[in-house]
Amino acid sequence: MSEREGAVPRRRPAGGGHGPMGGGMMPVEKSMHFGASSKRLIRMMRPDRARAFGILALGLVSVALQVIGPKILGHATDVIFSGVVGGRFPSTVTKQQVIAGLRAKGDSKIADMLAAMHFVPGQGIDFGAVGRVLLFAAVAFAVAAGLGVCQGRLTATVVQRLAFRMRQMTEEKLARLPLSYFDSQPRGEVLSRTTNDIDNISQTLQQALSQLVTSLLTIVGVLVMMLYISPLLAVVALVTVPVSLVVAMVIGKRAQPQFLKQWASTGKLNAHIEEMYTGHALVKVFGRQKEAADTFAEHNDALYGSAFKAQFISGIMQPAMMFIGNLNYVLVAVIGGLRVASGNLSLGDVQAFIQYSRQFTQPITQVAAMANLLQSGVASAERVFELLDADEQVADPAQPQRPAQITGRVAFEQVSFSYDKDKPLISDLSLSVRPGQTVAIVGPTGAGKTTLVNLLMRFYEVNSGRITLDGVDTRTMSRDELRRRIGMVLQDTWLFGGTIAENIGYGVDGVSRDRIVEAAQATHVDRFVRTLPDGYDTVLDEESSNVSAGEKQLLTIARAFLTEPTILVLDEATSSVDTRTEVLIQRGMTALRSGRTSFVIAHRLSTIRDADLILVMEHGDIVEQGTHDQLVAADGAYARLYAAQFAEAVTDPDPV
């Protein structure tokens, strides 16, 4: 087969664009629930659950070491403060005597504070003890940082493997989608879902996953330490948590719809840019630059508006959390100072608690920010899931059949088909084609000519009836088996970025250069390839702009020739070539069609005069069939088409 299914040009279905949505933009469906989408995204990480547990374990140890840091530093503060206090009293008195003397002087508050401290009168700062404490803190922080690096590496592995699997799943899904899906979706929209949205998911998870795990563990660890130091201060610190949660929920609910609009707008803008870039020459020829620019501006304005709202609303999250955190800091500092003065807490404990208070509000802010970032990632995930959940083409049978001998006998038996249930296109069509017979299909645009071929190729499934190849229902065959027997040359040429030789040999694995050249010579490609500087090694650019439209058509014909198909389908294969080239192609086609069943869709009736059977279609029905001479003699629909193309005008309707 010369053209793979995924390479079929994205155009409206034959038969006048009766496909669903008429090739227009699909409406944006209502998004799934955030929680359901998040759970589905998490389930997709199951192949890496061992690494995910590793991320959790590393985060747990790393956070534990970071959490005990303030407590260690608080102990260092207590050692220094105790040394300062002890150095102010003579060594001849005891701690109890110092406290008793202060109470006797009426300094009860100072006495209560010193009673809660551990100091030795006459003994100054123990710098050795301070050094040991600080060294222990430095080691704890260093190990925590090292574990954080390992956690980041594991996170990158898990996230990129997930993105790899999602790209693989979308690629496999695209291969299983019916042609009707691509007829109803702009290419830019599909590309946006398979590239931009997956990239956004990857970036979101990369930023959020490690930090989210660390922040949640930090919240738990800090809360435990705060309760250990002072349950009263812990309760004070927790007063602001419900306020933070309410603020985060309110902002998050307002941001989520805007993120959905942002990525939907991104898809529409990409679709427009892709279409305008592909057809930029036609846009200029017909002077539609202003309209294209206006449409771009409309989509760009929509993207700007939704992106601005999404980022602005999400940007409110951090300053709101900081404000609440500062309120919490003030409450802890005031009440903590009173507890130190009353002797219920040491100065080091209050210092540690203030650090814990900061550490407590910071991860809450980070979780709120990450939750907001996840809104964007989940919005993209929903768009990817919509693609993955799209209705697929009917699966091949578990035990496909195949004809005992492929001869090319094709039969349409009472076939009915429609793109839209309310608009029948083909009704109760029957046709029998003998092996080696050339069948030409003609008729006005929208008559269903290409649809007939698409049904044979199983790009679409018949609504009723059946199509057989050598007596076997094509629906009982695998698509690959069926399409390997069919060579197809489309009106819209498809070439990929590569050499001319690679494009000709695309349909045959491991084909030799000699066979490529033979196919090129048979289809008159060799004559213009030899004039190129690099010959068959000439690299075609993305748009194949370094060869003409007719030369591109010749290359696709050579590609079909090389596959040596049993059945040949030519859909307006000579529509893009000049008259001289058309004559050369016809000679090549005569050799190509020899011994093969051929279906030729043509508007140029001169190209199918020698066909064994000509079918004239109107509104999905075969209204006439026969040879060229028979149909001209019948003076019916074919004769009118033939006369319209070749009869000379007898009058000039607009004389000068």
Secondary structure, DSSP 8 states (H G I E B T S, - for coil): --S-GGGS-----TTTS-SGGGG----------HHHHHHHHHHTTGGGHHHHHHHHHHHHHHHHHHHHHHHHHHHHHHHHHHHHHHHTS-TTS-HHHHHHHHHHTT-HHHHHHHHTS---TT----HHHHHHHHHHHHHHHHHHHHHHHHHHHHHHHHHHHHHHHHHHHHHHHHHHS-HHHHHTS-HHHHHHHHTHHHHHHHHHHHHHHHHHHHHHHHHHHHHHHHHHH-HHHHHHHHTHHHHHHHHHHHHHHHHHHHHHHHHHHHHHHHHHHHHHHHTHHHHHHTT-HHHHHHHHHHHHHHHHHHHHHHHHHHHTHHHHHHHHHHHHHHHHHHHHHHHHHTTSS-HHHHHHHHHHHHHHHHHHHHHHHHHHHHHHHHHHHHHHHHHHTS-------SS----SS----EEEEEEEE-SBTTB--EEEEEEEE-TT-EEEEE-STTSSHHHHHHHHTTSS--SEEEEEETTEEGGGS-HHHHHHTEEEE-SS----SEEHHHHHGGGSTT--HHHHHHHHHHTT-HHHHTTSTTGGG-EE-TT-TTS-HHHHHHHHHHHHHHH--SEEEEESTTTTS-HHHHHHHHHHHHHHHTTSEEEEE-S-GGGGTT-SEEEEEETTEEEEEE-HHHHHHHTSHHHHHHHHHH---SS-SS--
